[in-house]
Structure formats: structure tokens, C-alpha cells
């Protein structure tokens, strides 16, 4: 008679009408034909499903599932029949078992609500609501808010426009039909930390001779309501800025606390006032003042500053302001997240007294950055991503010959790796030795007035002698 086989397994995402074409092959002897299970409507019939439902499998073996089928795994069987010479005489009926997998639908978090509170020195806030995008059919699904807290970008008394959420848990009757990203990152929110109220008691007022005014010297004041670990000094101006009392305030503090080794300023703009003029001279003046203070007292001053959103070939060119900022300091560090909410970032370090260094970081479930790779222990990280990208390219083809623009487009089409037509030649020439160690030869040359990059994998045809090619300096051509 012959044989019949059907490859029946397929999967769909919850909430979408499942559709998949099954593969049917039949090797039949002369006179035999494969007929549908029901000749009246000429279709394959799904005889049973593990949840008790059943429906038809189309003439071309196209399976269609209802959108409300819950996430999970299901089994079905189809029963086509074998007839002889078209006379509908059933010679044999086949049972074809298949598995249908309905995968949970992905949800995204578009916003959050948090409870306003009074300043307490921390950046933690209670989450009172989370907005989900992607919920279907008015399903009963939401985020479990029990004990849920988020993290703000600071702890000072002000209004914040975003909050970083931890790993979330879904709840509700349809929760198993959906999934959320493992790391949320920062999402839009409006949270206000109001100023804490302090009470001053136990003040000692010094006696004085009449002088015609109401001013008097006050000492030994006790402040009630301070956050543990924080203190206020009577008579200190806590709004001082650079050039208007801040340096004097820092010197006095360092004199009174000689064991201080680190001062953190968050952020640079907060100590520059509202009339600051963004010029090279002003940037250099302000940073030099802080550097002189650090050198004089033998301490480190960690200055928090912002990056521009625009990408640059050199990440340090993204430091907001003029180049005087990086020029006046001893070292610069940039922390750049791969993608907002991705939970992965790169910390790049450069300075007069340190070697260039890059650290790959991952945000853990407690919202703390952990080091996953360090170029100090893994020097290959510095080159470099270009080595990995070129190795991946040549896995699919043994050689590449093209312009810098063509190569940059091939290995970094969306620009996330920072490879551009302007820097790709330099990156390759800096990595020639490392590329050679993994069996890749590289050369940059001129042909018909155009710069070409030529790459060969060691086992590629026609690569004999490619290792004798001498790379040229792209600046010189």
C-alpha cells in the first residue's frame, strides 16, 4: 500500500490565532490515494486535543488554533485514511500524533506609580502600581505589589520622573499566559520626596553689650529629626557653590576631619549655581579649583557628572561640557548602559596614573552592579570587540573584501558596538596580532582610489601567502 508520515509539532504565542503548515509525505503504491478524514468538507480533522476541544485541520494541513487557548503544551491526533482507486473504500486509517506548544505572551512595563514620602536619606520608595502593555482579551493579570519597592536615581528631597523596578511577579487568573523581562530598568513615574522637618532645641545664646541690633551668637543647638548618620553644623551654609564659599566650607571640614580620604560631589551642576556659563575657561577653572583642594589635602574627590545622549567614537567625548572637564582631572570614568533597561553596562576608565581599563557590568536582582568581565584580567576584551565581530563575520564566509563603510554596516548595522566607517580601519590595524592568533589575516589597502579592507580566515581558499600582506596606516592613505 505504501507509507504516510506527518511532521506535526509546532508552537504559537498566547493571544494569537495559531497557524502552522504541517509537513505530509506519502509514498503510495499504484491505485492508492490518501484521503481526508471527512470527505464531505475535504479537510483533515483533529480528532482530539488534551483540553477536550477539537477543530479542523485544513486541506493543506494548516492548523489554526483559537486565540484564547491558554499557555501550555497540548497533544492532538489526526486520522487521515488510505483508499484504493478513489472508490472511498477505506483500506487503512492513520493516527498522527502532534504536539502544540502555546508560549506565554511578552508584556512590557510602560510606567509605575509610587508613594510620595518625606526625606529619610534613602532612595527606596513603595510601588503602588505598575502599568502593563500587551494584556489581551481583558485578561485578569497584574503585578504583585506585595512589599514591592523601587529605587530612585537619588535620595535628595525633590520630584523624580522615573523609578527603577526590581524583578516583578505577575498575579491573577491569567498570569501564567504572560511573561515579563527579567530586568526592568528605569520606567516613567512621578515621585516626590518632601523635605524633612527639623526641630532646634537647647540653644545657648551668648550675652552681649547693647549695640542697637537684634543679632546674637547662638551655640550648642540640638537638631531633632536628622536622619541617622547625618549632621548639621550651626552657622554652616549648605547652599554654597564653587567660587562662593564651597571651597572654604570643604577646607574647614577637612581640617576638622583629617581622616577623610574621599569626598563625593553629586552632581557638578549642583555646585555651579544657576548663572554658570558653559565655556572652556569656566570648566577648567572650576575643575582646577577642586583638583587643587584634593592635592592639598591628599584626598580623592569623586565628581558625578552627566553624559550627552549622542553617541561618539570615543566614549569620553560624550562627557557633557567642554574638553576642559576631562583635561583638568586626573582620571575619568564613564558608565554606559547597553540599552535602557537592559541591565548590562560598560565602565570605561582612563587617567594619568592608571592603564586604560574596561569592566563589563550586570545589574543583579538587588539593583546592584556586578562585574562580569574585566579587561585587567582579560586583555582580549579591549580588542577588543572588533576581534569578536570579525570572527563572527568570517564564520559565515571565509573572506571579506570591501570598503570601511560596507564592513561597518555588516558587523554593526545598528551602531550599538560603536563601529563606524571612520574608525573600523584603525580598530583592525590595532588588532592585527590578536586577529592572527585566531587565524584571521587583515590588510587595509588602496584600489582604484578607494580604501579597501581585506580579511581572510586561515582555512579559506586562495589565502596562501595572505599572511605576507603588510597592513598600511589608514592615516597615511
ZIPE-V812205 format. One record per backbone hydrogen bond with DSSP energy under -0.5 kcal/mol. CO is the residue of the C=O (numbers start at 0). NH is the residue of the N-H. If there is no record, write none. Layout:
# ZIPE-V812205
co;nh
CO;NH
CO;NH
This chain:
# ZIPE-V812205
co;nh
0;28
2;26
4;24
5;7
6;22
9;100
11;102
12;15
15;17
17;64
19;21
19;62
21;23
22;6
24;4
25;27
26;2
28;31
30;84
32;34
32;82
34;80
37;41
37;42
42;36
42;37
43;45
43;56
44;46
44;78
47;76
48;51
54;45
55;57
55;63
56;43
57;60
60;21
60;62
61;57
62;19
64;17
65;68
66;14
67;69
71;101
73;99
74;49
75;97
76;46
76;47
77;95
79;93
80;34
80;82
81;90
81;91
82;32
82;84
83;86
87;89
88;83
88;90
91;81
93;95
94;96
95;77
97;75
98;9
98;100
99;73
99;101
100;11
100;102
101;71
102;13
104;178
107;109
107;132
110;130
112;127
112;128
116;193
122;151
124;149
125;114
128;112
129;131
130;109
130;110
132;107
135;138
138;140
139;173
141;170
142;144
144;147
147;126
148;165
149;124
150;163
155;157
157;192
159;190
160;188
162;164
162;186
163;150
164;183
164;184
168;143
170;141
171;174
173;176
174;177
176;104
178;106
184;164
186;162
187;111
190;159
190;192
191;116
191;193
193;118
198;200
198;223
200;221
202;204
203;205
203;218
216;205
218;203
220;222
221;200
221;223
223;198
226;229
231;233
232;235
235;237
236;239
240;243
240;245
243;240
244;248
245;249
246;250
247;251
248;252
249;253
250;254
251;255
252;256
256;259
260;299
262;301
263;265
264;303
266;269
266;270
267;270
268;271
268;272
270;241
272;275
275;277
276;278
278;282
279;283
280;284
281;285
282;286
283;287
284;288
285;289
286;290
287;291
288;292
289;293
290;294
291;295
292;296
293;297
293;298
299;262
299;301
300;302
301;264
301;303
303;266
303;267
305;319
312;314
313;316
314;317
315;318
317;307
321;324
322;326
323;327
324;328
329;351
331;349
333;335
333;347
335;345
338;341
342;362
343;337
344;360
345;335
345;347
346;358
347;333
348;356
349;331
353;350
356;348
357;374
358;346
359;371
359;372
360;344
361;363
361;369
363;366
367;363
369;361
372;359
373;376
373;377
377;380
378;381
379;382
382;386
383;386
383;387
384;388
385;389
386;390
387;391
388;392
389;393
390;394
391;394
391;395
392;395
392;396
397;456
399;454
401;452
402;406
403;407
404;408
405;409
406;410
407;411
411;414
414;417
417;419
419;422
419;423
422;426
423;427
424;428
425;429
426;430
427;430
428;431
430;434
431;435
432;436
433;437
434;437
434;439
435;438
438;457
440;455
442;453
443;471
444;451
446;449
449;446
451;444
452;401
453;442
454;399
455;440
456;459
459;462
462;465
464;467
465;468
468;470
472;475
472;476
